[in-house]
Amino acid sequence: MLDWLTTVAFTVAGVGTTWAELLGFATGVLNVWLVARQHIVNWPVGIANVLLLMVLFWTAGLYADAGLQVVYVLLGLYGWYHWLVGGERRSRLTVSRTSRPEWAGLAVAGVLLTGGLWALLDRATDSTVPLADALTTALSLLATYGQTRKLVESWWLWIVADLIYIPLYAYKGLWLTGALYLIFLALCVLGLRAWRADLHRAGTPSVVPPGPAPVTA
């Protein structure tokens, strides 16, 4: 199975695209679309997607991104569970805003993750893009965590990460994956708008019709 995933599915302008990249493209687009719609099926689809991308990134020498996929699987399982029972009284989770303490925690975690991964990749691997690889890894982890909590601002983290990923994958010759992240960027903008609208609807008070209050027993 692994050998088949790393074989070339088709070639465009002399650049081969493996089955792992092609299937990662398809499941990735479906996954982000489902997240934007807050559909619970996004989590199993997302787990399949990151397993495919793990193969792709390792063969491309993006070691932090490859290792990140293992964490994504764990976050995917957590997010799947939390979306189902993370709301009040173990109900389905609803969209919310990121609090100031959460932002502070995310900022500290982001700096530590980026710095630690940068040093590790620079000294222990043959990565040609250690800083970009470390930064996108940190942003992706923080965005995924925010997504498991249905924090609307997690879309902004994804947008920033995608803006770095697109030229990074082009530089590494992963043209289809670069195109995928361009689609991700558009879907993230749509997801941000959809979650904001959902948050607005949840915060809009219901309209009480005029007239006397209903009589209760």
N, CA, C and O of each residue as an XYZ file, in Angstrom:
868
protein
N       0.836     -1.209      0.000
C       0.000      0.000      0.000
C       0.870      1.258      0.000
O       0.616      2.194     -0.758
N       1.898      1.275      0.854
C       2.771      2.434      0.942
C       3.506      2.661     -0.368
O       3.650      3.799     -0.815
N       3.968      1.581     -0.983
C       4.668      1.711     -2.266
C       3.744      2.295     -3.334
O       4.166      3.122     -4.141
N       2.482      1.861     -3.334
C       1.517      2.364     -4.316
C       1.256      3.856     -4.106
O       1.158      4.613     -5.072
N       1.145      4.276     -2.844
C       0.871      5.687     -2.542
C       2.002      6.591     -3.007
O       1.765      7.750     -3.349
N       3.224      6.079     -3.022
C       4.366      6.905     -3.411
C       4.690      6.815     -4.900
O       5.635      7.449     -5.369
N       3.909      6.029     -5.647
C       4.113      5.970     -7.098
C       3.413      7.152     -7.763
O       2.478      7.725     -7.203
N       3.868      7.509     -8.951
C       3.333      8.668     -9.670
C       1.995      8.323    -10.318
O       1.876      7.345    -11.056
N       0.986      9.155    -10.023
C      -0.340      8.962    -10.618
C      -0.411      9.587    -12.003
O      -0.974      8.999    -12.926
N       0.162     10.781    -12.148
C       0.225     11.450    -13.446
C       1.337     12.493    -13.405
O       1.835     12.843    -12.335
N       1.716     12.977    -14.566
C       2.795     13.956    -14.683
C       2.302     15.172    -15.458
O       1.665     15.036    -16.502
N       2.601     16.362    -14.940
C       2.252     17.617    -15.607
C       3.515     18.466    -15.713
O       4.162     18.760    -14.708
N       3.860     18.855    -16.939
C       5.049     19.683    -17.201
C       6.309     19.071    -16.605
O       7.188     19.777    -16.110
N       6.380     17.749    -16.661
C       7.564     17.056    -16.174
C       7.605     16.823    -14.683
O       8.563     16.233    -14.183
N       6.590     17.269    -13.953
C       6.535     17.113    -12.498
C       5.508     16.037    -12.159
O       4.336     16.155    -12.517
N       5.950     14.989    -11.470
C       5.062     13.885    -11.124
C       4.240     14.164     -9.887
O       4.710     14.815     -8.953
N       3.013     13.673     -9.878
C       2.117     13.773     -8.721
C       1.805     12.368     -8.241
O       1.286     11.553     -9.005
N       2.115     12.074     -6.984
C       1.900     10.735     -6.443
C       0.439     10.533     -6.059
O      -0.338     11.483     -5.959
N       0.092      9.273     -5.849
C      -1.269      8.953     -5.408
C      -1.544      9.546     -4.025
O      -2.668      9.959     -3.741
N      -0.521      9.590     -3.165
C      -0.698     10.179     -1.833
C      -1.073     11.655     -1.944
O      -1.948     12.133     -1.222
N      -0.407     12.376     -2.854
C      -0.709     13.791     -3.039
C      -2.088     13.986     -3.655
O      -2.826     14.891     -3.267
N      -2.436     13.126     -4.625
C      -3.731     13.239     -5.290
C      -4.876     12.958     -4.322
O      -5.849     13.710     -4.272
N      -4.760     11.868     -3.549
C      -5.809     11.528     -2.586
C      -5.836     12.519     -1.424
O      -6.896     12.815     -0.873
N      -4.655     13.030     -1.059
C      -4.604     14.061     -0.032
C      -5.319     15.326     -0.478
O      -5.976     15.996      0.318
N      -5.184     15.644     -1.762
C      -5.881     16.790     -2.348
C      -7.394     16.627     -2.197
O      -8.077     17.535     -1.724
N      -7.910     15.467     -2.599
C      -9.355     15.236     -2.595
C      -9.928     15.239     -1.183
O     -10.928     15.907     -0.917
N      -9.290     14.487     -0.269
C      -9.807     14.413      1.097
C      -9.618     15.737      1.835
O     -10.411     16.074      2.714
N      -8.568     16.496      1.482
C      -8.337     17.785      2.129
C      -9.415     18.793      1.802
O      -9.917     19.482      2.691
N      -9.777     18.885      0.523
C     -10.839     19.813      0.120
C     -12.160     19.438      0.786
O     -12.874     20.300      1.298
N     -12.477     18.145      0.775
C     -13.720     17.675      1.391
C     -13.726     17.975      2.888
O     -14.746     18.384      3.443
N     -12.589     17.770      3.531
C     -12.494     17.992      4.970
C     -12.765     19.447      5.346
O     -13.578     19.711      6.232
N     -12.096     20.393      4.686
C     -12.276     21.809      5.031
C     -13.702     22.258      4.733
O     -14.273     23.049      5.484
N     -14.281     21.758      3.641
C     -15.667     22.096      3.313
C     -16.616     21.616      4.411
O     -17.560     22.318      4.773
N     -16.359     20.416      4.939
C     -17.208     19.872      6.006
C     -17.022     20.647      7.308
O     -17.985     20.856      8.045
N     -15.784     21.078      7.599
C     -15.544     21.872      8.806
C     -16.300     23.194      8.727
O     -16.917     23.621      9.703
N     -16.249     23.839      7.564
C     -16.948     25.114      7.395
C     -18.443     24.961      7.642
O     -19.102     25.880      8.130
N     -18.973     23.779      7.297
C     -20.395     23.502      7.515
C     -20.671     22.908      8.892
O     -21.811     22.573      9.214
N     -19.618     22.779      9.706
C     -19.722     22.196     11.051
C     -20.296     20.782     11.020
O     -21.056     20.397     11.908
N     -19.937     20.023     10.009
C     -20.405     18.638      9.886
C     -19.435     17.714     10.614
O     -18.228     17.777     10.384
N     -19.949     16.866     11.482
C     -19.127     16.010     12.331
C     -18.273     15.030     11.524
O     -17.238     14.571     12.007
N     -18.697     14.707     10.302
C     -17.953     13.757      9.471
C     -16.592     14.325      9.063
O     -15.735     13.591      8.571
N     -16.393     15.643      9.269
C     -15.094     16.220      8.915
C     -13.957     15.549      9.661
O     -12.844     15.482      9.139
N     -14.198     15.050     10.860
C     -13.111     14.487     11.661
C     -12.576     13.172     11.103
O     -11.362     13.057     10.937
N     -13.420     12.159     10.799
C     -12.846     10.954     10.178
C     -12.234     11.217      8.807
O     -11.215     10.619      8.458
N     -12.844     12.103      8.029
C     -12.266     12.460      6.725
C     -10.914     13.140      6.930
O      -9.966     12.884      6.188
N     -10.833     14.003      7.936
C      -9.589     14.704      8.226
C      -8.485     13.756      8.672
O      -7.323     13.947      8.315
N      -8.836     12.737      9.446
C      -7.843     11.751      9.888
C      -7.279     10.996      8.689
O      -6.072     10.766      8.610
N      -8.149     10.611      7.757
C      -7.679      9.942      6.530
C      -6.766     10.869      5.741
O      -5.756     10.434      5.186
N      -7.124     12.150      5.692
C      -6.329     13.137      4.961
C      -4.920     13.287      5.531
O      -3.945     13.319      4.780
N      -4.813     13.380      6.856
C      -3.482     13.604      7.440
C      -2.594     12.369      7.323
O      -1.373     12.499      7.243
N      -3.177     11.187      7.310
C      -2.375      9.987      7.104
C      -1.774      9.971      5.698
O      -0.630      9.559      5.508
N      -2.548     10.420      4.727
C      -2.035     10.518      3.358
C      -0.942     11.589      3.258
O       0.084     11.380      2.610
N      -1.169     12.723      3.900
C      -0.190     13.802      3.855
C       1.090     13.444      4.604
O       2.165     13.942      4.270
N       0.978     12.582      5.616
C       2.164     12.132      6.337
C       3.148     11.453      5.374
O       4.352     11.708      5.412
N       2.609     10.590      4.517
C       3.431      9.908      3.522
C       4.048     10.920      2.562
O       5.238     10.850      2.255
N       3.244     11.848      2.098
C       3.697     12.843      1.128
C       4.813     13.721      1.687
O       5.835     13.918      1.029
N       4.625     14.243      2.885
C       5.583     15.186      3.448
C       6.907     14.512      3.808
O       7.971     15.114      3.665
N       6.842     13.274      4.272
C       8.077     12.575      4.633
C       8.949     12.354      3.401
O      10.164     12.542      3.448
N       8.323     11.958      2.310
C       9.091     11.720      1.081
C       9.622     13.026      0.483
O      10.588     13.005     -0.280
N       8.992     14.175      0.824
C       9.434     15.474      0.318
C      10.455     16.139      1.233
O      10.963     17.212      0.909
N      10.765     15.514      2.378
C      11.739     16.089      3.296
C      11.182     17.149      4.217
O      11.942     17.873      4.860
N       9.847     17.255      4.293
C       9.210     18.202      5.225
C       8.911     17.442      6.515
O       7.770     17.055      6.769
N       9.954     17.233      7.330
C       9.856     16.314      8.452
C       8.939     16.812      9.565
O       8.213     16.026     10.174
N       8.971     18.115      9.831
C       8.073     18.646     10.862
C       6.620     18.487     10.442
O       5.769     18.127     11.255
N       6.337     18.757      9.167
C       4.975     18.576      8.671
C       4.556     17.112      8.735
O       3.401     16.809      9.036
N       5.494     16.200      8.452
C       5.185     14.769      8.526
C       4.875     14.365      9.961
O       3.900     13.657     10.211
N       5.697     14.809     10.900
C       5.455     14.501     12.308
C       4.192     15.149     12.825
O       3.515     14.602     13.695
N       3.873     16.316     12.291
C       2.660     17.031     12.676
C       1.414     16.194     12.426
O       0.438     16.293     13.170
N       1.442     15.379     11.392
C       0.258     14.601     11.053
C      -0.113     13.598     12.156
O      -1.289     13.280     12.335
N       0.887     13.103     12.890
C       0.609     12.200     14.014
C      -0.201     12.942     15.074
O      -1.171     12.411     15.615
N       0.209     14.173     15.361
C      -0.513     14.988     16.343
C      -1.915     15.299     15.829
O      -2.872     15.342     16.602
N      -2.030     15.517     14.509
C      -3.335     15.782     13.908
C      -4.308     14.628     14.132
O      -5.495     14.848     14.371
N      -3.806     13.409     14.054
C      -4.672     12.249     14.275
C      -5.237     12.303     15.699
O      -6.433     12.100     15.906
N      -4.366     12.578     16.677
C      -4.808     12.670     18.067
C      -5.787     13.836     18.264
O      -6.800     13.695     18.949
N      -5.473     14.988     17.658
C      -6.383     16.132     17.748
C      -7.701     15.843     17.034
O      -8.760     16.305     17.461
N      -7.630     15.074     15.943
C      -8.844     14.700     15.221
C      -9.768     13.853     16.073
O     -10.982     14.055     16.074
N      -9.194     12.905     16.798
C      -9.995     12.059     17.686
C     -10.598     12.885     18.831
O     -11.754     12.701     19.212
N      -9.780     13.799     19.365
C     -10.271     14.675     20.429
C     -11.367     15.596     19.914
O     -12.399     15.759     20.564
N     -11.148     16.203     18.744
C     -12.145     17.099     18.176
C     -13.446     16.400     17.871
O     -14.524     16.948     18.103
N     -13.350     15.192     17.351
C     -14.548     14.371     17.049
C     -15.377     14.195     18.319
O     -16.593     14.391     18.311
N     -14.706     13.824     19.412
C     -15.385     13.614     20.687
C     -15.931     14.934     21.232
O     -17.077     15.004     21.676
N     -15.091     15.992     21.193
C     -15.481     17.251     21.822
C     -16.636     17.921     21.096
O     -17.493     18.528     21.737
N     -16.676     17.825     19.780
C     -17.803     18.399     19.031
C     -19.114     17.708     19.403
O     -20.177     18.328     19.377
N     -19.036     16.439     19.745
C     -20.255     15.688     20.073
C     -20.771     15.997     21.482
O     -21.980     16.112     21.683
N     -19.870     16.132     22.454
C     -20.314     16.246     23.852
C     -19.659     17.410     24.588
O     -19.705     17.445     25.817
N     -19.056     18.357     23.889
C     -18.327     19.440     24.551
C     -19.157     20.637     24.931
O     -18.639     21.579     25.530
N     -20.436     20.627     24.599
C     -21.302     21.748     24.949
C     -21.858     21.638     26.349
O     -21.462     20.769     27.126
N     -22.781     22.529     26.663
C     -23.397     22.501     27.987
C     -24.154     21.190     28.184
O     -24.886     20.726     27.309
N     -23.948     20.609     29.372
C     -24.603     19.350     29.739
C     -24.338     18.263     28.697
O     -25.229     17.500     28.325
N     -23.087     18.218     28.241
C     -22.621     17.197     27.292
C     -23.420     17.208     25.987
O     -23.645     16.165     25.372
N     -23.841     18.405     25.578
C     -24.535     18.556     24.305
C     -23.505     18.845     23.215
O     -22.308     18.928     23.492
N     -23.972     18.998     21.972
C     -23.068     19.320     20.869
C     -22.454     20.703     21.075
O     -23.120     21.627     21.541
N     -21.194     20.830     20.726
C     -20.460     22.069     20.907
C     -20.965     23.137     19.937
O     -21.345     22.831     18.806
N     -20.966     24.386     20.388
C     -21.360     25.510     19.541
C     -20.167     26.444     19.329
O     -19.194     26.392     20.081
N     -20.245     27.291     18.311
C     -19.174     28.217     17.980
C     -19.048     29.290     19.061
O     -20.050     29.781     19.579
N     -17.805     29.647     19.395
C     -17.568     30.691     20.391
C     -16.335     31.508     20.000
O     -15.608     31.138     19.078
N     -16.105     32.606     20.697
C     -14.927     33.439     20.444
C     -13.774     33.025     21.356
O     -13.980     32.423     22.410
N     -12.580     33.353     20.935
C     -11.378     33.059     21.716
C     -11.222     34.119     22.796
O     -11.216     35.314     22.499
N     -11.097     33.690     24.045
C     -10.949     34.637     25.154
C      -9.517     35.174     25.213
O      -8.617     34.622     24.581
N      -9.315     36.236     25.962
C      -7.965     36.810     26.105
C      -6.983     35.823     26.726
O      -5.864     35.695     26.229
N      -7.362     35.117     27.800
C      -6.427     34.110     28.347
C      -6.084     33.022     27.323
O      -4.945     32.558     27.273
N      -7.066     32.614     26.505
C      -6.787     31.616     25.470
C      -5.817     32.157     24.427
O      -4.913     31.443     23.994
N      -5.998     33.428     24.017
C      -5.076     34.050     23.065
C      -3.668     34.101     23.628
O      -2.697     33.827     22.922
N      -3.561     34.453     24.905
C      -2.241     34.525     25.543
C      -1.574     33.153     25.556
O      -0.384     33.026     25.267
N      -2.357     32.128     25.895
C      -1.821     30.769     25.900
C      -1.392     30.313     24.518
O      -0.351     29.675     24.361
N      -2.205     30.644     23.508
C      -1.870     30.276     22.130
C      -0.607     30.991     21.661
O       0.220     30.405     20.962
N      -0.459     32.264     22.049
C       0.722     33.030     21.642
C       1.994     32.440     22.237
O       2.995     32.278     21.539
N       1.955     32.121     23.518
C       3.127     31.531     24.181
C       3.452     30.174     23.562
O       4.610     29.874     23.269
N       2.426     29.366     23.369
C       2.636     28.041     22.765
C       3.199     28.167     21.357
O       4.060     27.383     20.959
N       2.716     29.151     20.604
C       3.193     29.350     19.232
C       4.666     29.712     19.172
O       5.409     29.182     18.346
N       5.092     30.626     20.056
C       6.500     31.032     20.086
C       7.395     29.857     20.485
O       8.437     29.628     19.870
N       6.985     29.115     21.515
C       7.782     27.983     21.984
C       7.860     26.870     20.935
O       8.923     26.293     20.707
N       6.732     26.581     20.307
C       6.715     25.546     19.276
C       7.588     25.919     18.083
O       8.381     25.113     17.596
N       7.426     27.156     17.623
C       8.202     27.597     16.463
C       9.696     27.568     16.757
O      10.480     27.045     15.964
N      10.092     28.133     17.902
C      11.502     28.158     18.264
C      12.087     26.774     18.449
O      13.182     26.486     17.965
N      11.356     25.911     19.154
C      11.850     24.563     19.405
C      11.976     23.735     18.141
O      12.982     23.056     17.937
N      10.961     23.788     17.292
C      10.990     23.028     16.047
C      12.049     23.564     15.082
O      12.707     22.794     14.382
N      12.206     24.873     15.052
C      13.223     25.489     14.181
C      14.616     24.975     14.553
O      15.394     24.574     13.688
N      14.918     24.996     15.864
C      16.225     24.529     16.322
C      16.415     23.045     16.015
O      17.490     22.624     15.587
N      15.363     22.256     16.237
C      15.448     20.817     15.991
C      15.682     20.518     14.516
O      16.557     19.724     14.170
N      14.899     21.154     13.647
C      15.018     20.903     12.213
C      16.353     21.390     11.661
O      16.939     20.763     10.778
N      16.823     22.507     12.188
C      18.072     23.079     11.690
C      19.276     22.225     12.069
O      20.238     22.132     11.307
N      19.224     21.601     13.245
C      20.388     20.870     13.749
C      20.314     19.363     13.515
O      21.345     18.706     13.371
N      19.101     18.814     13.477
C      18.984     17.352     13.456
C      18.499     16.773     12.131
O      18.442     15.552     11.982
N      18.150     17.619     11.168
C      17.650     17.110      9.888
C      18.337     17.838      8.730
O      19.097     18.787      8.925
N      18.043     17.358      7.520
C      18.581     18.021      6.331
C      17.552     18.951      5.688
O      17.616     19.230      4.491
N      16.608     19.425      6.493
C      15.568     20.311      5.975
C      16.182     21.562      5.368
O      17.089     22.161      5.946
N      15.687     21.953      4.207
C      16.163     23.170      3.536
C      15.322     24.393      3.912
O      15.662     25.521      3.554
N      14.231     24.163      4.631
C      13.334     25.272      5.010
C      12.940     25.134      6.488
O      11.750     25.055      6.793
N      13.903     25.104      7.401
C      13.579     24.818      8.805
C      12.651     25.837      9.459
O      11.746     25.455     10.201
N      12.860     27.135      9.196
C      12.018     28.144      9.839
C      10.592     28.104      9.304
O       9.636     28.105     10.080
N      10.444     28.069      7.989
C       9.098     28.026      7.395
C       8.366     26.761      7.811
O       7.171     26.801      8.101
N       9.081     25.629      7.843
C       8.480     24.356      8.240
C       8.021     24.418      9.692
O       6.929     23.956     10.025
N       8.866     24.994     10.562
C       8.529     25.097     11.983
C       7.348     26.042     12.214
O       6.445     25.731     12.991
N       7.353     27.197     11.536
C       6.293     28.190     11.726
C       4.939     27.665     11.264
O       3.939     27.817     11.966
N       4.905     27.049     10.089
C       3.629     26.519      9.593
C       3.141     25.353     10.450
O       1.938     25.162     10.623
N       4.079     24.581     10.982
C       3.708     23.487     11.883
C       3.043     24.032     13.142
O       1.997     23.538     13.564
N       3.658     25.054     13.738
C       3.103     25.652     14.953
C       1.731     26.271     14.691
O       0.796     26.057     15.463
N       1.608     27.032     13.611
C       0.326     27.662     13.281
C      -0.762     26.616     13.044
O      -1.903     26.790     13.472
N      -0.406     25.539     12.365
C      -1.382     24.494     12.058
C      -1.864     23.789     13.323
O      -3.047     23.478     13.457
N      -0.945     23.542     14.242
C      -1.329     22.911     15.505
C      -2.274     23.805     16.302
O      -3.282     23.342     16.836
N      -1.937     25.091     16.375
C      -2.784     26.027     17.122
C      -4.155     26.167     16.465
O      -5.174     26.229     17.152
N      -4.177     26.216     15.121
C      -5.446     26.343     14.410
C      -6.310     25.108     14.611
O      -7.520     25.219     14.808
N      -5.694     23.931     14.560
C      -6.449     22.699     14.747
C      -7.006     22.612     16.162
O      -8.146     22.194     16.362
N      -6.196     23.008     17.145
C      -6.695     23.029     18.522
C      -7.907     23.957     18.628
O      -8.916     23.602     19.238
N      -7.802     25.146     18.031
C      -8.929     26.082     18.059
C     -10.154     25.508     17.387
O     -11.284     25.774     17.796
N      -9.925     24.718     16.354
C     -11.040     24.099     15.639
C     -11.735     23.039     16.498
O     -12.955     22.890     16.441
N     -10.951     22.305     17.292
C     -11.563     21.308     18.173
C     -12.463     21.963     19.208
O     -13.394     21.336     19.715
N     -12.182     23.243     19.528
C     -12.984     23.990     20.498
C     -14.042     24.857     19.816
O     -14.800     25.556     20.487
N     -14.094     24.811     18.469
C     -14.998     25.650     17.667
C     -14.803     27.137     17.967
O     -15.769     27.884     18.120
N     -13.548     27.547     18.046
C     -13.218     28.962     18.227
C     -13.170     29.611     16.853
O     -12.407     29.182     15.988
N     -13.972     30.630     16.649
C     -14.114     31.229     15.319
C     -12.793     31.786     14.795
O     -12.551     31.780     13.588
N     -11.933     32.270     15.703
C     -10.660     32.868     15.268
C      -9.656     31.832     14.775
O      -8.619     32.194     14.219
N      -9.950     30.551     14.971
C      -9.043     29.520     14.460
C      -8.913     29.604     12.944
O      -7.899     29.191     12.380
N      -9.937     30.139     12.284
C      -9.864     30.319     10.823
C      -8.784     31.323     10.441
O      -8.141     31.164      9.403
N      -8.572     32.355     11.257
C      -7.521     33.328     10.964
C      -6.142     32.676     11.023
O      -5.270     32.976     10.207
N      -5.954     31.788     11.987
C      -4.677     31.069     12.087
C      -4.446     30.208     10.847
O      -3.329     30.137     10.333
N      -5.515     29.551     10.366
C      -5.403     28.745      9.148
C      -5.079     29.628      7.945
O      -4.285     29.242      7.087
N      -5.685     30.798      7.881
C      -5.451     31.693      6.746
C      -3.978     32.120      6.701
O      -3.356     32.106      5.639
N      -3.427     32.497      7.860
C      -2.010     32.881      7.910
C      -1.118     31.702      7.518
O      -0.170     31.863      6.749
N      -1.427     30.518      8.050
C      -0.635     29.325      7.721
C      -0.686     29.026      6.224
O       0.340     28.716      5.617
N      -1.871     29.118      5.629
C      -2.020     28.833      4.203
C      -1.224     29.813      3.338
O      -0.666     29.426      2.311
N      -1.175     31.072      3.751
C      -0.431     32.076      2.990
C       1.075     31.782      2.977
O       1.791     32.219      2.077
N       1.545     31.035      3.985
C       2.949     30.619      4.010
C       3.116     29.281      3.294
O       4.103     29.066      2.590
N       2.142     28.378      3.479
C       2.223     27.047      2.877
C       2.276     27.106      1.344
O       3.026     26.354      0.721
N       1.494     27.984      0.746
C       1.374     27.998     -0.723
C       2.735     28.208     -1.407
O       3.110     27.396     -2.252
N       3.486     29.265     -1.072
C       4.805     29.404     -1.702
C       5.800     28.339     -1.245
O       6.705     27.979     -1.998
N       5.644     27.829     -0.015
C       6.551     26.789      0.484
C       6.440     25.520     -0.350
O       7.453     24.944     -0.747
N       5.211     25.084     -0.614
C       5.021     23.863     -1.399
C       5.424     24.072     -2.857
O       5.905     23.145     -3.510
N       5.229     25.273     -3.360
C       5.686     25.561     -4.726
C       7.204     25.461     -4.804
O       7.750     24.939     -5.776
N       7.880     25.963     -3.776
C       9.338     25.901     -3.713
C       9.825     24.450     -3.671
O      10.858     24.124     -4.255
N       9.075     23.574     -2.976
C       9.456     22.166     -2.863
C       8.990     21.344     -4.062
O       9.225     20.137     -4.101
N       8.339     21.965     -5.036
C       7.886     21.255     -6.226
C       6.587     20.499     -6.053
O       6.208     19.717     -6.924
N       5.890     20.720     -4.933
C       4.606     20.046     -4.675
C       3.481     20.935     -5.213
O       2.740     21.556     -4.451
N       3.373     20.980     -6.539
C       2.461     21.924     -7.182
C       1.001     21.629     -6.875
O       0.220     22.551     -6.638
N       0.621     20.349     -6.877
C      -0.778     20.013     -6.596
C      -1.134     20.359     -5.158
O      -2.222     20.868     -4.890
N      -0.213     20.085     -4.226
C      -0.457     20.431     -2.827
C      -0.516     21.950     -2.656
O      -1.312     22.449     -1.861
N       0.318     22.690     -3.391
C       0.249     24.144     -3.354
C      -1.098     24.651     -3.842
O      -1.674     25.577     -3.270
N      -1.600     24.019     -4.929
C      -2.928     24.376     -5.437
C      -4.006     24.021     -4.421
O      -4.987     24.748     -4.263
N      -3.815     22.891     -3.731
C      -4.757     22.478     -2.696
C      -4.853     23.541     -1.606
O      -5.948     23.873     -1.151
N      -3.712     24.069     -1.193
C      -3.732     25.068     -0.123
C      -4.277     26.410     -0.601
O      -4.744     27.213      0.207
N      -4.222     26.655     -1.898
C      -4.889     27.829     -2.441
C      -6.407     27.669     -2.304
O      -7.117     28.617     -1.967
N      -6.887     26.450     -2.572
C      -8.313     26.154     -2.369
C      -8.653     26.219     -0.890
O      -9.697     26.747     -0.507
N      -7.743     25.665     -0.039
C      -7.940     25.749      1.409
C      -8.125     27.199      1.849
O      -8.986     27.507      2.673
N      -7.298     28.085      1.284
C      -7.365     29.497      1.652
C      -8.753     30.067      1.366
O      -9.327     30.769      2.199
N      -9.285     29.760      0.188
C     -10.624     30.237     -0.162
C     -11.677     29.631      0.759
O     -12.595     30.325      1.197
N     -11.547     28.327      1.057
C     -12.505     27.659      1.938
C     -12.418     28.200      3.364
O     -13.427     28.272      4.066
N     -11.205     28.581      3.796
C     -11.047     29.147      5.134
C     -11.770     30.487      5.251
O     -12.374     30.784      6.282
N     -11.706     31.289      4.199
C     -12.432     32.565      4.199
C     -13.935     32.307      4.293
O     -14.645     32.983      5.037
N     -14.412     31.315      3.526
C     -15.836     30.957      3.589
C     -16.198     30.395      4.958
O     -17.264     30.694      5.495
N     -15.306     29.581      5.523
C     -15.550     29.019      6.852
C     -15.620     30.096      7.916
O     -16.468     30.045      8.807
N     -14.722     31.078      7.823
C     -14.735     32.193      8.768
C     -16.052     32.946      8.693
O     -16.631     33.283      9.726
N     -16.529     33.213      7.492
C     -17.797     33.924      7.323
C     -18.964     33.105      7.872
O     -19.861     33.646      8.518
N     -18.945     31.788      7.608
C     -20.042     30.928      8.054
C     -20.084     30.824      9.575
O     -21.161     30.890     10.169
N     -18.921     30.663     10.213
C     -18.888     30.551     11.671
C     -19.236     31.884     12.332
O     -19.877     31.909     13.383
N     -18.816     32.989     11.717
C     -19.201     34.295     12.246
C     -20.716     34.482     12.182
O     -21.327     34.988     13.123
N     -21.309     34.072     11.071
C     -22.754     34.189     10.912
C     -23.471     33.328     11.951
O     -24.479     33.743     12.522
N     -22.944     32.130     12.192
C     -23.543     31.243     13.189
C     -23.433     31.852     14.581
O     -24.370     31.773     15.376
N     -22.285     32.460     14.874
C     -22.088     33.107     16.165
C     -23.040     34.284     16.326
O     -23.574     34.514     17.411
N     -23.252     35.033     15.233
C     -24.166     36.174     15.266
C     -25.600     35.715     15.505
O     -26.335     36.322     16.283
N     -25.991     34.628     14.822
C     -27.357     34.109     15.024
C     -27.568     33.647     16.450
O     -28.637     33.855     17.024
N     -26.539     33.011     17.034
C     -26.665     32.518     18.408
C     -26.768     33.669     19.406
O     -27.379     33.522     20.465
N     -26.165     34.827     19.066
C     -26.184     35.959     19.985
C     -27.330     36.914     19.770
O     -27.500     37.868     20.529
N     -28.131     36.664     18.728
C     -29.277     37.536     18.451
C     -30.457     37.128     19.317
O     -30.902     35.984     19.231
N     -30.986     38.032     20.155
C     -32.127     37.665     21.006
C     -33.372     37.381     20.174
O     -33.610     38.003     19.139
N     -34.145     36.441     20.651
C     -35.382     36.101     19.941
C     -36.381     37.251     20.072
O     -36.423     37.922     21.103
N     -37.178     37.478     19.041
C     -38.145     38.571     19.020
C     -39.426     38.126     19.719
O     -40.027     37.113     19.362
N     -39.830     38.906     20.724
C     -41.063     38.607     21.458
C     -42.207     39.360     20.792
O     -42.141     40.584     20.676
N     -43.249     38.671     20.353
C     -44.359     39.363     19.691
C     -45.075     40.299     20.651
O     -45.147     40.026     21.849
N     -45.608     41.410     20.129
C     -46.323     42.359     21.005
C     -47.586     41.727     21.574
O     -48.122     40.761     21.031
N     -48.052     42.307     22.697
C     -49.271     41.809     23.323
C     -49.003     41.360     24.726
O     -47.863     41.412     25.188
N     -50.023     40.922     25.412
C     -49.862     40.498     26.806
C     -49.015     39.234     26.907
O     -48.981     38.413     25.991
N     -48.341     39.099     28.032
C     -47.519     37.918     28.267
C     -48.411     36.696     28.331
O     -49.540     36.790     28.812
N     -47.941     35.558     27.863
C     -48.754     34.332     27.924
C     -49.028     33.918     29.367
O     -48.187     34.102     30.247
N     -50.187     33.369     29.594
C     -50.566     32.923     30.927
C     -49.974     31.549     31.174
O     -50.127     30.637     30.361
N     -49.293     31.407     32.313
C     -48.711     30.110     32.673
C     -49.526     29.489     33.787
O     -50.130     30.183     34.605
N     -49.529     28.184     33.800
C     -50.322     27.478     34.810
C     -49.651     27.573     36.177
O     -50.170     27.039     37.158
